[in-house]
Amino acid sequence: MAKKTTTRKPSFGNTRSHALNITKKKRSLNLQTVIVNGKKEIMSVREARVLKNNKNVKDNNLVEVNEEN
């Protein structure tokens, strides 16, 4: 079972038509299952991309990210 590690939440807003009708809309996150240090984790693609590019290096240890299809 994969562990959800993201703290991000969906964003909400309104859709306005030309007639100025208002309807609620919700933008969901693009959550993917990735393998980080041998463990499956669910995170957004933005977070996985940051880890993959090694921009988020903790304690001078590189984090391995393998995408699972």
DRENDO-1510 file (C-alpha; in Angstrom, 1 decimal, always signed):
<recs>
REC; n; res; u; v; w
REC; 1; MET; +0.0; +0.0; +0.0 .
REC; 2; ALA; +1.3; +3.4; -1.0 .
REC; 3; LYS; +1.6; +6.2; +1.6 .
REC; 4; LYS; +0.2; +9.6; +0.8 .
REC; 5; THR; +2.9; +12.2; +1.6 .
REC; 6; THR; +1.6; +15.3; +0.0 .
REC; 7; THR; +0.0; +18.1; +2.1 .
REC; 8; ARG; -1.4; +20.0; -0.9 .
REC; 9; LYS; -5.1; +20.4; -1.4 .
REC; 10; PRO; -7.3; +21.0; -4.4 .
REC; 11; SER; -8.0; +24.6; -5.4 .
REC; 12; PHE; -11.5; +26.0; -5.7 .
REC; 13; GLY; -12.9; +28.9; -7.7 .
REC; 14; ASN; -15.8; +30.0; -9.8 .
REC; 15; THR; -16.6; +29.7; -13.5 .
REC; 16; ARG; -18.1; +32.9; -15.0 .
REC; 17; SER; -20.0; +32.7; -18.3 .
REC; 18; HIS; -20.7; +35.7; -20.6 .
REC; 19; ALA; -24.2; +35.9; -19.0 .
REC; 20; LEU; -22.3; +36.2; -15.6 .
REC; 21; ASN; -23.7; +32.9; -14.3 .
REC; 22; ILE; -21.6; +31.5; -11.5 .
REC; 23; THR; -20.8; +27.8; -11.0 .
REC; 24; LYS; -18.3; +26.3; -8.6 .
REC; 25; LYS; -15.3; +24.4; -9.9 .
REC; 26; LYS; -12.6; +22.4; -8.3 .
REC; 27; ARG; -9.1; +21.7; -9.7 .
REC; 28; SER; -7.8; +18.4; -8.4 .
REC; 29; LEU; -4.2; +17.6; -8.0 .
REC; 30; ASN; -2.3; +15.3; -10.4 .
REC; 31; LEU; -1.4; +12.6; -7.8 .
REC; 32; GLN; +0.9; +9.8; -8.9 .
REC; 33; THR; +2.5; +6.8; -7.2 .
REC; 34; VAL; +6.3; +7.1; -7.2 .
REC; 35; ILE; +9.0; +5.0; -5.6 .
REC; 36; VAL; +11.2; +7.1; -3.2 .
REC; 37; ASN; +14.1; +5.3; -1.5 .
REC; 38; GLY; +12.4; +1.9; -2.2 .
REC; 39; LYS; +9.0; +2.9; -0.8 .
REC; 40; LYS; +5.8; +3.6; -2.7 .
REC; 41; GLU; +4.5; +7.1; -2.0 .
REC; 42; ILE; +1.6; +9.1; -3.5 .
REC; 43; MET; +2.6; +12.7; -4.3 .
REC; 44; SER; +1.8; +15.3; -6.8 .
REC; 45; VAL; +3.8; +15.4; -10.0 .
REC; 46; ARG; +5.2; +18.8; -9.1 .
REC; 47; GLU; +6.7; +17.3; -5.9 .
REC; 48; ALA; +8.0; +14.3; -7.7 .
REC; 49; ARG; +9.6; +16.4; -10.4 .
REC; 50; VAL; +11.4; +18.5; -7.7 .
REC; 51; LEU; +12.8; +15.3; -6.1 .
REC; 52; LYS; +13.8; +13.9; -9.5 .
REC; 53; ASN; +15.8; +17.0; -10.4 .
REC; 54; ASN; +17.5; +16.8; -6.9 .
REC; 55; LYS; +16.6; +20.3; -6.1 .
REC; 56; ASN; +15.3; +19.1; -2.7 .
REC; 57; VAL; +18.4; +17.5; -1.2 .
REC; 58; LYS; +18.2; +16.7; +2.5 .
REC; 59; ASP; +21.4; +16.1; +4.5 .
REC; 60; ASN; +23.5; +16.0; +1.3 .
REC; 61; ASN; +21.9; +12.7; +0.4 .
REC; 62; LEU; +20.4; +12.3; -3.1 .
REC; 63; VAL; +16.9; +11.0; -3.2 .
REC; 64; GLU; +16.2; +8.4; -5.8 .
REC; 65; VAL; +12.8; +8.7; -7.6 .
REC; 66; ASN; +11.5; +6.0; -9.9 .
REC; 67; GLU; +8.2; +6.5; -11.6 .
REC; 68; GLU; +5.8; +3.6; -11.6 .
REC; 69; ASN; +3.5; +3.1; -14.6 .
</recs>
